[in-house]
Amino acid sequence: MHKHITPYTSLISEYAFIAYFFVLSFFPFSADIIKLLCLLTMIGCWIASMFQEKKMLFTKTALTFPILSFLLCSLLSSFHSAQIVNCLGTIMHDYLAYGTIFFCMVNTIHSQEQVQRIVKAMLITCGFVCLYGLYGYYAGIAVRDGRLVATFEYHSRIAKYIALFLPVALCLFFSCKNRAARFYLACLMLVCSFSLILTMNRTSWVSIFVAIAILGFALQKKYLLFLLIGVCTLLFFLLPAKFITQAKTITQVNQFFTSEKILGERLLCWKAAIAIIQDHPWLGIGPGKKNFRSTYQQYAEAVRNKETPREKEPVHEQDQNRKRKRKIHTEDIERLSHAHNIFLHIWVESGIFGLLSFLWMFTTVFYAAIQSWRLSKAGYEKGLLLGIVAGLVSIFSHGLTDSFWKKPDALFLWYLIGILFVIRTSKLQPNDLPLK
């Protein structure tokens, strides 16, 4: 009887994963009850499997101890923080959700067909989000400051979303042999690429360029890099002036530390983050955007006041202008909720021990992804694993000037990590099955 029931719990868990991803993509900052029900369904299926088997079902992976180590460091930082409640709230609502996605996926998803269906649903959802974004961009309902935001509040979030899954679609395009699947993946890449351009997010443009360059060498298709350069050159002549101006700033290396258009508040943010680390090197200030925002505002003001040149005999008009600029800068400071660099951000929040646990965790992820790809035979699984490697490279490229360790960005990332370790732990046999 247990054998008859077990497949149903796994299937229900699969549907819960797909539903959660769909809701998270279209309603990233709302529909919390539906998301909670999906998470509880995943946990319930896992617990039901334990009752059926009458034993503790917990698949140990190379990532188990790094995850637990990071959670422990985050807890220690929380109890050391001046805002314990906010910190513990971040761990409960954010970090535990990441762990739930990973551990439930590894312990309830068991077959290659399930992995393929989840990946297919993720890519279809990504395509529909981008289609809605394109419609909303020209209809004026999915635009913020002239940039595409689709279902997300900020252009950087949708850009990270696309940059994470676009490499997966590209790799599956080369690995799948079914013409219908290849046609869909080609359409998906076209829609996602156009949407990514409309976000005007320079970091995403660079991260995708890096990911595709790596894929070109890994797939032994070096023409991909030349094709990408050719497309960029063509777009240079076809896109409106504002896109070209935005793209040109990427190459203005000599202005990176002087132009507010290129780095904006990031340079100030990094200096303030380093100042915070110097005062809280071991345990940090505790996780949570509210905690970071209040602490950062104090340090950023101190850094800015220290660097602002003072005039011996200020004119009244100059003094007024300086006050207006200070007010604008203060408003900018108040809005920042992370350190605009993933490594500085983790160090600020969780201290040096939290950073080391974070590095341990993602070094393990990268090693597992690359090793699994190299050991896999040609086919769907090998393409998927390479896509995951490229997606990880893309999201960490984002991490140099942004943070992906927050909802919903991190949840999308943990979907790919979960799929990676399902493939590893289940020892699935690779084949050439197309997307169904």
KETITI-950986 format. One record per residue (C-alpha): residue number from 1; x negated, y, z; residue in three letters. Coordinates in pm, 1 decimal. Layout:
residues N
<NUM <X Y Z> "ALA"> ...
***
This chain:
residues 436
<1 <0.0 0.0 0.0> "MET"> <2 <-287.0 234.6 76.9> "HIS"> <3 <-427.1 180.9 -270.2> "LYS"> <4 <-92.0 277.9 -420.0> "HIS"> <5 <-66.1 597.4 -213.7> "ILE"> <6 <-424.8 723.2 -237.0> "THR"> <7 <-412.2 826.5 -605.8> "PRO"> <8 <-109.5 1046.3 -531.3> "TYR"> <9 <-286.3 1241.7 -256.7> "THR"> <10 <-577.7 1300.4 -491.9> "SER"> <11 <-342.1 1410.7 -768.7> "LEU"> <12 <-152.7 1648.8 -538.4> "ILE"> <13 <-482.1 1796.0 -423.9> "SER"> <14 <-581.5 1848.1 -788.3> "GLU"> <15 <-256.7 2036.9 -856.1> "TYR"> <16 <-316.9 2246.9 -544.8> "ALA"> <17 <-662.1 2342.7 -671.2> "PHE"> <18 <-521.3 2442.5 -1008.5> "ILE"> <19 <-235.4 2639.6 -852.7> "ALA"> <20 <-470.5 2818.8 -612.9> "TYR"> <21 <-702.2 2919.0 -896.6> "PHE"> <22 <-410.4 3046.8 -1104.7> "PHE"> <23 <-266.0 3254.1 -819.9> "VAL"> <24 <-610.7 3380.9 -721.8> "LEU"> <25 <-676.1 3494.5 -1079.6> "SER"> <26 <-347.0 3675.0 -1135.7> "PHE"> <27 <-285.4 3793.8 -779.0> "PHE"> <28 <-634.1 3826.1 -625.9> "PRO"> <29 <-524.1 4068.4 -351.6> "PHE"> <30 <-169.8 3950.7 -281.5> "SER"> <31 <42.1 3631.8 -264.8> "ALA"> <32 <-142.6 3533.8 53.7> "ASP"> <33 <131.1 3293.4 164.1> "ILE"> <34 <112.0 3096.6 -160.6> "ILE"> <35 <-267.5 3082.1 -136.2> "LYS"> <36 <-243.9 2960.9 223.4> "LEU"> <37 <4.5 2690.4 122.2> "LEU"> <38 <-233.5 2572.7 -149.0> "CYS"> <39 <-522.9 2554.2 96.7> "LEU"> <40 <-309.8 2370.4 351.7> "LEU"> <41 <-201.1 2126.7 80.9> "THR"> <42 <-565.5 2050.6 -0.1> "MET"> <43 <-644.3 1994.7 367.5> "ILE"> <44 <-325.4 1789.8 412.5> "GLY"> <45 <-420.5 1558.7 123.7> "CYS"> <46 <-763.8 1509.5 276.2> "TRP"> <47 <-614.9 1427.3 616.9> "ILE"> <48 <-355.6 1196.1 459.6> "ALA"> <49 <-636.0 1004.4 289.3> "SER"> <50 <-803.7 956.3 626.7> "MET"> <51 <-483.7 815.3 776.4> "PHE"> <52 <-444.0 581.3 483.7> "GLN"> <53 <-799.4 454.4 506.5> "GLU"> <54 <-792.1 459.4 889.6> "LYS"> <55 <-1139.1 611.8 902.8> "LYS"> <56 <-1320.4 941.7 888.5> "MET"> <57 <-1362.5 1044.9 524.8> "LEU"> <58 <-1636.3 1303.5 493.3> "PHE"> <59 <-1867.6 1285.5 196.3> "THR"> <60 <-2210.3 1409.7 294.5> "LYS"> <61 <-2386.2 1614.5 31.4> "THR"> <62 <-2716.2 1800.2 14.1> "ALA"> <63 <-2513.9 2116.5 73.7> "LEU"> <64 <-2345.1 2007.6 398.1> "THR"> <65 <-2615.6 2117.7 642.1> "PHE"> <66 <-2699.0 2445.1 463.8> "PRO"> <67 <-2330.3 2544.0 474.5> "ILE"> <68 <-2297.9 2456.8 842.0> "LEU"> <69 <-2624.1 2638.0 915.5> "SER"> <70 <-2500.1 2953.0 745.2> "PHE"> <71 <-2168.7 2939.3 932.2> "LEU"> <72 <-2355.1 2899.2 1261.9> "LEU"> <73 <-2576.7 3199.6 1186.0> "CYS"> <74 <-2268.9 3402.6 1093.9> "SER"> <75 <-2104.2 3310.3 1424.3> "LEU"> <76 <-2412.8 3412.8 1621.5> "LEU"> <77 <-2421.5 3744.4 1434.7> "SER"> <78 <-2052.9 3795.8 1510.0> "SER"> <79 <-2094.5 3750.6 1884.4> "PHE"> <80 <-2393.7 3983.2 1873.7> "HIS"> <81 <-2194.9 4247.8 1683.6> "SER"> <82 <-2020.3 4549.5 1830.4> "ALA"> <83 <-1707.0 4454.6 1631.9> "GLN"> <84 <-1662.4 4089.8 1721.9> "ILE"> <85 <-1295.7 4070.4 1619.7> "VAL"> <86 <-1358.4 4201.7 1266.8> "ASN"> <87 <-1655.2 3970.2 1223.2> "CYS"> <88 <-1467.5 3661.3 1338.4> "LEU"> <89 <-1177.8 3761.8 1111.8> "GLY"> <90 <-1413.8 3762.6 812.5> "THR"> <91 <-1542.8 3417.1 903.4> "ILE"> <92 <-1190.7 3280.1 951.0> "MET"> <93 <-1031.6 3431.9 640.7> "HIS"> <94 <-1327.5 3433.4 400.7> "ASP"> <95 <-1609.8 3196.4 490.6> "TYR"> <96 <-1382.6 2911.6 601.9> "LEU"> <97 <-1191.3 2945.0 274.9> "ALA"> <98 <-1517.1 2894.1 85.0> "TYR"> <99 <-1590.1 2582.7 287.6> "GLY"> <100 <-1235.1 2452.8 244.4> "THR"> <101 <-1262.6 2479.7 -134.1> "ILE"> <102 <-1591.7 2292.6 -136.6> "PHE"> <103 <-1529.5 2015.5 116.6> "PHE"> <104 <-1173.5 1944.4 2.4> "CYS"> <105 <-1280.4 1924.2 -360.0> "MET"> <106 <-1568.6 1688.7 -284.0> "VAL"> <107 <-1350.0 1463.5 -65.8> "ASN"> <108 <-1024.4 1456.3 -265.1> "THR"> <109 <-1122.8 1481.8 -632.8> "ILE"> <110 <-1259.2 1148.2 -751.7> "HIS"> <111 <-1239.2 1105.3 -1128.5> "SER"> <112 <-1387.9 1263.8 -1436.7> "GLN"> <113 <-1040.5 1314.9 -1581.9> "GLU"> <114 <-949.1 1526.7 -1280.0> "GLN"> <115 <-1263.0 1736.7 -1323.1> "VAL"> <116 <-1178.7 1791.3 -1689.0> "GLN"> <117 <-822.0 1892.7 -1610.7> "ARG"> <118 <-933.1 2139.8 -1342.1> "ILE"> <119 <-1196.1 2292.3 -1572.4> "VAL"> <120 <-944.1 2312.9 -1855.2> "LYS"> <121 <-693.0 2489.1 -1629.0> "ALA"> <122 <-961.1 2732.1 -1509.0> "MET"> <123 <-1062.4 2826.8 -1862.7> "LEU"> <124 <-703.2 2861.3 -1981.9> "ILE"> <125 <-627.5 3083.5 -1683.0> "THR"> <126 <-936.8 3292.5 -1755.1> "CYS"> <127 <-819.4 3332.7 -2114.3> "GLY"> <128 <-473.5 3449.8 -2012.5> "PHE"> <129 <-618.7 3693.9 -1758.8> "VAL"> <130 <-832.9 3846.5 -2033.5> "CYS"> <131 <-539.1 3858.4 -2274.9> "LEU"> <132 <-333.5 4039.8 -2014.7> "TYR"> <133 <-629.8 4269.6 -1955.7> "GLY"> <134 <-651.4 4357.5 -2325.4> "LEU"> <135 <-279.3 4426.9 -2339.3> "TYR"> <136 <-295.3 4629.3 -2018.3> "GLY"> <137 <-598.3 4824.0 -2138.1> "TYR"> <138 <-423.5 4959.0 -2445.9> "TYR"> <139 <-89.4 4991.2 -2265.1> "ALA"> <140 <-259.1 5187.4 -1986.9> "GLY"> <141 <-146.7 4957.0 -1704.9> "ILE"> <142 <-470.6 4765.7 -1645.1> "ALA"> <143 <-718.5 5052.3 -1663.7> "VAL"> <144 <-908.5 5236.9 -1394.2> "ARG"> <145 <-1139.5 5526.9 -1477.5> "ASP"> <146 <-1124.1 5429.4 -1842.5> "GLY"> <147 <-1239.0 5071.5 -1773.6> "ARG"> <148 <-1054.4 4743.3 -1806.4> "LEU"> <149 <-958.3 4589.5 -1471.7> "VAL"> <150 <-695.6 4334.9 -1585.7> "ALA"> <151 <-540.9 4175.4 -1274.2> "THR"> <152 <-822.8 4299.2 -1048.6> "PHE"> <153 <-852.9 4638.9 -882.9> "GLU"> <154 <-1205.5 4712.3 -1003.0> "TYR"> <155 <-1386.7 4664.9 -1332.5> "HIS"> <156 <-1680.4 4498.4 -1157.8> "SER"> <157 <-1460.3 4217.5 -1024.9> "ARG"> <158 <-1310.9 4119.4 -1359.7> "ILE"> <159 <-1659.5 4153.0 -1512.4> "ALA"> <160 <-1802.7 3903.2 -1260.6> "LYS"> <161 <-1505.1 3674.4 -1320.4> "TYR"> <162 <-1570.3 3669.0 -1695.7> "ILE"> <163 <-1948.2 3644.4 -1659.6> "ALA"> <164 <-1907.0 3336.6 -1438.9> "LEU"> <165 <-1688.4 3136.4 -1679.8> "PHE"> <166 <-1797.6 3261.0 -2022.2> "LEU"> <167 <-2122.9 3055.6 -2012.0> "PRO"> <168 <-1917.9 2746.4 -1921.3> "VAL"> <169 <-1695.7 2798.9 -2225.1> "ALA"> <170 <-2000.9 2845.1 -2447.9> "LEU"> <171 <-2166.1 2522.2 -2330.1> "CYS"> <172 <-1845.8 2321.6 -2365.7> "LEU"> <173 <-1806.1 2460.3 -2717.6> "PHE"> <174 <-2132.1 2291.6 -2817.3> "PHE"> <175 <-2066.6 1969.7 -2624.8> "SER"> <176 <-1703.6 1904.5 -2722.2> "CYS"> <177 <-1643.1 1726.8 -3052.7> "LYS"> <178 <-1268.9 1779.6 -3069.8> "ASN"> <179 <-1196.8 2050.9 -3327.6> "ARG"> <180 <-887.0 2179.4 -3148.9> "ALA"> <181 <-1084.8 2218.6 -2825.0> "ALA"> <182 <-1367.2 2395.7 -3006.1> "ARG"> <183 <-1121.3 2631.6 -3173.2> "PHE"> <184 <-964.0 2718.0 -2837.7> "TYR"> <185 <-1304.7 2769.9 -2676.5> "LEU"> <186 <-1411.8 2995.0 -2965.1> "ALA"> <187 <-1096.6 3206.6 -2918.3> "CYS"> <188 <-1155.8 3214.8 -2543.8> "LEU"> <189 <-1513.8 3336.1 -2588.9> "MET"> <190 <-1398.2 3606.3 -2829.9> "LEU"> <191 <-1127.4 3734.3 -2594.9> "VAL"> <192 <-1355.1 3718.1 -2288.9> "CYS"> <193 <-1642.9 3891.9 -2467.8> "SER"> <194 <-1421.9 4176.4 -2589.0> "PHE"> <195 <-1274.6 4214.8 -2240.5> "SER"> <196 <-1623.7 4219.8 -2090.7> "LEU"> <197 <-1720.9 4504.0 -2323.0> "ILE"> <198 <-1416.2 4704.5 -2218.0> "LEU"> <199 <-1513.6 4677.2 -1850.8> "THR"> <200 <-1819.2 4892.5 -1934.1> "MET"> <201 <-2007.0 4703.7 -1663.2> "ASN"> <202 <-2377.6 4720.2 -1745.7> "ARG"> <203 <-2476.8 4454.6 -1495.3> "THR"> <204 <-2242.5 4204.3 -1659.0> "SER"> <205 <-2376.7 4285.0 -2003.3> "TRP"> <206 <-2730.4 4219.6 -1884.6> "VAL"> <207 <-2635.6 3904.7 -1690.5> "SER"> <208 <-2458.4 3754.4 -1992.1> "ILE"> <209 <-2753.4 3840.1 -2214.8> "PHE"> <210 <-2987.4 3660.9 -1971.5> "VAL"> <211 <-2753.8 3359.4 -1940.0> "ALA"> <212 <-2716.1 3319.5 -2317.7> "ILE"> <213 <-3091.9 3354.6 -2366.3> "ALA"> <214 <-3145.7 3070.3 -2117.5> "ILE"> <215 <-2877.0 2861.9 -2287.7> "LEU"> <216 <-3042.2 2917.3 -2624.1> "GLY"> <217 <-3363.9 2756.0 -2501.5> "PHE"> <218 <-3189.3 2484.5 -2297.4> "ALA"> <219 <-2967.4 2380.2 -2589.4> "LEU"> <220 <-3258.5 2417.1 -2829.7> "GLN"> <221 <-3049.7 2664.6 -3023.2> "LYS"> <222 <-3277.4 2965.6 -3024.7> "LYS"> <223 <-3064.3 3124.3 -3293.6> "TYR"> <224 <-2816.4 3209.1 -3016.8> "LEU"> <225 <-3049.0 3483.6 -2897.3> "LEU"> <226 <-3086.8 3625.0 -3248.1> "PHE"> <227 <-2711.6 3599.6 -3296.9> "LEU"> <228 <-2656.0 3786.6 -2970.9> "LEU"> <229 <-2900.8 4058.7 -3074.9> "ILE"> <230 <-2726.9 4084.0 -3411.2> "GLY"> <231 <-2383.9 4116.0 -3250.1> "VAL"> <232 <-2513.3 4384.3 -3012.6> "CYS"> <233 <-2660.5 4574.4 -3307.9> "THR"> <234 <-2330.4 4551.5 -3495.0> "LEU"> <235 <-2137.6 4670.7 -3191.0> "LEU"> <236 <-2376.7 4964.7 -3164.1> "PHE"> <237 <-2234.2 5097.2 -3490.6> "PHE"> <238 <-1870.7 4996.4 -3432.7> "LEU"> <239 <-1796.1 5084.3 -3070.4> "LEU"> <240 <-1688.5 5432.8 -2957.7> "PRO"> <241 <-1956.6 5670.9 -2832.4> "ALA"> <242 <-1877.8 5619.2 -2462.5> "LYS"> <243 <-1969.3 5249.5 -2483.2> "PHE"> <244 <-2294.1 5323.6 -2664.4> "ILE"> <245 <-2386.9 5590.9 -2409.7> "THR"> <246 <-2318.9 5344.1 -2129.4> "GLN"> <247 <-2531.1 5076.1 -2296.3> "ALA"> <248 <-2822.1 5313.2 -2359.3> "LYS"> <249 <-2864.2 5374.9 -1986.6> "THR"> <250 <-2972.5 5010.2 -1946.0> "ILE"> <251 <-3295.5 5084.4 -2134.5> "THR"> <252 <-3370.0 5411.1 -1952.5> "GLN"> <253 <-3610.4 5249.2 -1707.8> "VAL"> <254 <-3788.6 5574.5 -1628.5> "ASN"> <255 <-3461.6 5722.7 -1499.9> "GLN"> <256 <-3349.1 5432.4 -1281.0> "PHE"> <257 <-3446.7 5603.6 -956.5> "PHE"> <258 <-3348.8 5957.8 -1054.8> "THR"> <259 <-3025.0 5929.9 -1250.7> "SER"> <260 <-2699.9 5895.6 -1058.1> "GLU"> <261 <-2534.6 5759.3 -1374.3> "LYS"> <262 <-2760.3 5453.0 -1374.3> "ILE"> <263 <-2791.9 5355.4 -1009.8> "LEU"> <264 <-2545.9 5599.3 -858.1> "GLY"> <265 <-2514.9 5542.6 -485.1> "GLU"> <266 <-2705.5 5214.3 -500.6> "ARG"> <267 <-3046.4 5360.2 -424.6> "LEU"> <268 <-2911.0 5535.2 -116.8> "LEU"> <269 <-2729.4 5215.3 -23.1> "CYS"> <270 <-3048.5 5009.4 -44.2> "TRP"> <271 <-3243.8 5259.3 166.8> "LYS"> <272 <-2969.0 5263.1 428.6> "ALA"> <273 <-2951.2 4882.7 425.5> "ALA"> <274 <-3327.2 4860.3 483.9> "ILE"> <275 <-3291.8 5105.4 772.6> "ALA"> <276 <-3016.7 4887.9 923.7> "ILE"> <277 <-3234.7 4578.1 883.0> "ILE"> <278 <-3521.7 4748.7 1062.6> "GLN"> <279 <-3295.1 4810.2 1362.1> "ASP"> <280 <-3115.5 4471.2 1344.8> "HIS"> <281 <-3364.7 4228.5 1185.8> "PRO"> <282 <-3281.1 3900.9 1360.2> "TRP"> <283 <-2903.2 3872.0 1391.8> "LEU"> <284 <-2780.8 4160.5 1177.7> "GLY"> <285 <-2471.0 4367.3 1246.6> "ILE"> <286 <-2221.3 4087.2 1184.2> "GLY"> <287 <-2017.8 3993.9 872.9> "PRO"> <288 <-1725.5 4196.3 741.9> "GLY"> <289 <-1670.4 4496.6 516.8> "LYS"> <290 <-1517.8 4710.3 794.5> "LYS"> <291 <-1818.2 4646.6 1012.3> "ASN"> <292 <-2058.8 4727.2 729.2> "PHE"> <293 <-1869.5 5040.4 622.6> "ARG"> <294 <-1879.3 5202.3 966.9> "SER"> <295 <-2245.7 5116.2 1024.8> "THR"> <296 <-2356.1 5210.3 675.2> "TYR"> <297 <-2190.9 5552.0 693.7> "GLN"> <298 <-2407.2 5650.5 990.0> "GLN"> <299 <-2733.1 5529.2 836.2> "TYR"> <300 <-2657.8 5666.7 488.0> "ALA"> <301 <-2588.5 6013.0 629.3> "GLU"> <302 <-2917.5 6002.1 818.9> "ALA"> <303 <-3110.1 5894.0 507.0> "VAL"> <304 <-2943.9 6158.6 291.9> "ARG"> <305 <-3004.4 6437.9 544.4> "ASN"> <306 <-3368.3 6335.8 571.4> "LYS"> <307 <-3420.3 6343.8 193.8> "GLU"> <308 <-3217.6 6656.7 113.5> "THR"> <309 <-3457.0 6951.2 66.0> "PRO"> <310 <-3384.1 7248.4 289.8> "ARG"> <311 <-3415.0 7606.0 163.1> "GLU"> <312 <-3570.5 7872.3 381.0> "LYS"> <313 <-3319.6 8144.2 290.7> "GLU"> <314 <-3010.8 7979.7 146.4> "PRO"> <315 <-2768.9 8192.4 -51.8> "VAL"> <316 <-2405.1 8181.8 50.2> "HIS"> <317 <-2293.5 8038.6 -284.4> "GLU"> <318 <-2563.0 7772.0 -275.9> "GLN"> <319 <-2458.1 7682.3 75.9> "ASP"> <320 <-2097.0 7637.9 -35.2> "GLN"> <321 <-2201.6 7419.8 -327.3> "ASN"> <322 <-2411.4 7208.9 -95.8> "ARG"> <323 <-2115.9 7161.5 139.0> "LYS"> <324 <-1890.2 7057.4 -148.0> "ARG"> <325 <-2146.6 6804.2 -270.7> "LYS"> <326 <-2193.5 6674.5 84.2> "ARG"> <327 <-1817.4 6623.3 114.6> "LYS"> <328 <-1807.8 6428.3 -212.2> "ILE"> <329 <-2106.8 6217.0 -109.4> "HIS"> <330 <-1951.2 6147.7 229.0> "THR"> <331 <-1634.2 6025.2 60.2> "GLU"> <332 <-1846.7 5797.6 -159.2> "ASP"> <333 <-2026.9 5664.8 146.8> "ILE"> <334 <-1701.3 5583.5 321.4> "GLU"> <335 <-1584.0 5364.4 31.6> "ARG"> <336 <-1887.0 5134.3 24.1> "LEU"> <337 <-1836.0 4799.2 192.1> "SER"> <338 <-2150.2 4608.4 93.1> "HIS"> <339 <-2518.9 4672.9 31.4> "ALA"> <340 <-2503.4 4644.1 -350.8> "HIS"> <341 <-2763.5 4367.9 -336.2> "ASN"> <342 <-2670.6 4018.9 -228.6> "ILE"> <343 <-2995.2 3952.0 -38.1> "PHE"> <344 <-2993.6 4284.2 145.7> "LEU"> <345 <-2624.2 4237.8 216.7> "HIS"> <346 <-2666.9 3895.0 375.5> "ILE"> <347 <-2966.9 4015.5 576.7> "TRP"> <348 <-2776.2 4320.8 701.7> "VAL"> <349 <-2475.6 4112.3 806.1> "GLU"> <350 <-2630.0 3789.3 935.5> "SER"> <351 <-2992.7 3875.0 1004.1> "GLY"> <352 <-3305.3 3694.7 887.0> "ILE"> <353 <-3175.3 3353.4 998.6> "PHE"> <354 <-2854.9 3404.2 802.1> "GLY"> <355 <-3055.7 3507.0 495.7> "LEU"> <356 <-3277.2 3198.0 522.8> "LEU"> <357 <-2966.5 2977.3 550.1> "SER"> <358 <-2815.9 3152.2 248.8> "PHE"> <359 <-3134.7 3096.1 46.9> "LEU"> <360 <-3143.8 2732.5 159.6> "TRP"> <361 <-2781.7 2689.7 51.6> "MET"> <362 <-2820.5 2832.4 -297.7> "PHE"> <363 <-3165.3 2685.9 -359.4> "THR"> <364 <-2994.9 2351.9 -300.4> "THR"> <365 <-2713.9 2446.6 -540.1> "VAL"> <366 <-2954.0 2548.4 -818.0> "PHE"> <367 <-3168.8 2240.3 -769.0> "TYR"> <368 <-2864.0 2010.3 -775.3> "ALA"> <369 <-2724.2 2179.4 -1086.8> "ALA"> <370 <-3050.5 2164.4 -1283.7> "ILE"> <371 <-3131.4 1810.1 -1174.5> "GLN"> <372 <-2780.8 1684.7 -1259.3> "SER"> <373 <-2794.4 1848.7 -1602.3> "TRP"> <374 <-3134.5 1699.7 -1684.5> "ARG"> <375 <-3029.9 1348.2 -1578.4> "LEU"> <376 <-2697.5 1354.1 -1764.2> "SER"> <377 <-2656.1 1211.3 -2110.3> "LYS"> <378 <-2533.6 1422.6 -2398.1> "ALA"> <379 <-2162.8 1488.1 -2386.0> "GLY"> <380 <-1893.7 1677.1 -2200.2> "TYR"> <381 <-2050.1 1637.2 -1856.7> "GLU"> <382 <-2394.1 1758.4 -1967.5> "LYS"> <383 <-2238.8 2063.6 -2131.6> "GLY"> <384 <-2032.6 2139.6 -1821.4> "LEU"> <385 <-2334.5 2110.3 -1592.3> "LEU"> <386 <-2542.4 2340.7 -1812.6> "LEU"> <387 <-2252.5 2586.9 -1814.5> "GLY"> <388 <-2249.9 2580.1 -1434.9> "ILE"> <389 <-2625.9 2648.6 -1428.7> "VAL"> <390 <-2577.9 2944.9 -1664.1> "ALA"> <391 <-2281.7 3069.4 -1460.0> "GLY"> <392 <-2494.5 3060.7 -1145.0> "LEU"> <393 <-2772.1 3253.8 -1320.2> "VAL"> <394 <-2516.1 3509.0 -1436.6> "SER"> <395 <-2359.3 3563.8 -1094.9> "ILE"> <396 <-2697.7 3593.3 -922.1> "PHE"> <397 <-2803.0 3846.1 -1183.5> "SER"> <398 <-2500.6 4042.0 -1066.1> "HIS"> <399 <-2623.0 4000.1 -711.8> "GLY"> <400 <-2925.8 4220.8 -776.5> "LEU"> <401 <-2703.6 4532.4 -790.9> "THR"> <402 <-2377.5 4405.1 -643.7> "ASP"> <403 <-2235.7 4153.2 -398.9> "SER"> <404 <-2038.2 3841.9 -489.2> "PHE"> <405 <-2008.4 3719.5 -128.3> "TRP"> <406 <-1649.7 3833.2 -83.1> "LYS"> <407 <-1300.6 3743.5 -196.2> "LYS"> <408 <-1206.3 3667.8 -466.9> "PRO"> <409 <-1554.0 3656.9 -628.3> "ASP"> <410 <-1702.4 3395.2 -395.0> "ALA"> <411 <-1396.4 3168.5 -424.8> "LEU"> <412 <-1438.9 3146.7 -802.8> "PHE"> <413 <-1806.5 3066.8 -747.6> "LEU"> <414 <-1724.2 2789.9 -500.1> "TRP"> <415 <-1493.8 2629.7 -755.4> "TYR"> <416 <-1792.9 2575.3 -983.5> "LEU"> <417 <-2009.6 2458.1 -693.7> "ILE"> <418 <-1738.5 2215.3 -585.9> "GLY"> <419 <-1709.6 2072.6 -937.9> "ILE"> <420 <-2088.1 2035.0 -951.6> "LEU"> <421 <-2098.5 1827.3 -634.1> "PHE"> <422 <-1792.0 1623.2 -729.5> "VAL"> <423 <-1987.1 1512.4 -1036.2> "ILE"> <424 <-2295.0 1435.6 -825.1> "ARG"> <425 <-2123.1 1249.1 -543.4> "THR"> <426 <-1880.7 1056.2 -761.8> "SER"> <427 <-2160.7 948.7 -997.7> "LYS"> <428 <-1930.7 999.2 -1291.5> "LEU"> <429 <-2041.0 842.6 -1613.9> "GLN"> <430 <-2079.4 1107.1 -1886.3> "PRO"> <431 <-1887.8 1063.0 -2207.3> "ASN"> <432 <-1779.2 1260.0 -2507.8> "ASP"> <433 <-1417.7 1304.9 -2410.0> "LEU"> <434 <-1280.5 1634.7 -2543.0> "PRO"> <435 <-1068.5 1878.3 -2346.0> "LEU"> <436 <-725.5 1726.1 -2317.2> "LYS"> 
***
